[in-house]
Amino acid sequence: MSPQNPDALPHTAADSVGLVEPQVHHFDTPLELECGRTLPTYDLIYETYGTLNSDASNAVLICHALSGHHHAAGYHRADDKRPGWWDTCIGPGKVIDTNRFFVVSLNNLGGCHGSTGPASINPESGQPWGPDFPMMTVKDWVNSQARLADVLGIQRWAAVIGGSMGGMQALQWSIDYPERLSHAVVIAAAPKLSAQNIAFNEVARQSILTDPNFYGGRYYLHDTYPRQGLILARMVGHITYLSDDAMRMKFGRDLRAGRFHFGFDVEFQVESYLRHQGEVFSRNFDANTYLLMTKALDYFDPAREFDHSLEQALSKPTCNFLVMSFTSDWRFAPERSREIVNGLVHAGRNVSYAEIDTPKGHDAFLLDIPEYIKLFGAYMHRVANETENKSQAVEAAPHA
């Protein structure tokens, strides 16, 4: 959809959730973590879009990917040029229709956009946590999200949805809290990382750890940050998010100046693009958070608790599943999604699977790709109908 007035501000568009304000909830109840440590207190920052219905049955949880955060849709200020990271899919009349769903999006623990993380103050020392912040896992994130659901009065999600690392959280939700979600939407994800993916993460981490401005993770105290390490980490990561076809179509071998300079400065357009992406990322993301989140990705393997049997792990969920992948995604290739689908089928779970043909690579889950949007939208329309029918039945039932 587009606004009827082409001169209107983006946040006034008919399909925008408009201006949104983040909320923060402080938790005093300690959170026991998989690493064996306990987080005594913590904050979670989140945004909501839409209206929670009378029986709190229309709530949808959005789980973010590695560099994501709570700002998934709409605008924080009237002069914002760019909306939230998944505005393509969240809003009135969109795939995740805020006229029908109450959408919750949060920044995970360990993040750097408002939830408690390495840059937060450690109450025991009065200084930033830095490298002392406890290691997090996907399971820990899901447990903290369940506590936020309790605060919001949501006992059961209509759907838990995520792409990439977010899809892993949706999968973990279905295993750890099977009674608390009706649908899990797992997009461009995997049941665990391959050795190659762990290797990419390690190269990215080493670029940060060996930066002279890292200071063992205590760079906050030196009024600096590992800029070059973060730039290199993002450059490595960004290459894996795009496909060869996408990079060829976007850049080819185009030269910035139209000729060779026979040196090591930027000559090709793709070099300029990667350096720009790395520079922007280095100014907006915390290095300790990057280290923590890539490790959480490496650790993810829900089958580990079930004798390394994915089928056993996936016998726990009771919800319905939508699993989606993209043909050109080589970071989390379609065969990794099919592993999840096969595990669900063998476990007797109800699953729909779609493999979208696109050259856009791993980042395709964030983009407005017609077939993807159509299939995803059709599934969410069914979820909304199901939720509304159940809600109406509850309202119509005679009260004791």
PEPEPE-V917391 format. One line per field, one symbol per residue. burial: 1 if it has 16 or more other C-alpha atoms within 10 Angstrom, else 0. A space follows every 10 residues. Layout:
burial=???
//
This chain:
burial=0000000001 1111111111 0000001000 1010000000 0111111111 0100011111 1111111111 1111110000 0011111111 1111111101 1111111111 1111111111 0100000111 1011111111 1111111110 0001111111 1111111111 1111111111 1111111111 1110001101 1101101110 1011101111 0000111111 1111111111 1111011000 0000100000 0000001111 1001101110 1100111111 1111111111 1110000001 1111111111 1111111111 1111011111 1111101010 1011110111 1111100000 0110111011 1011001100 1000000000
//
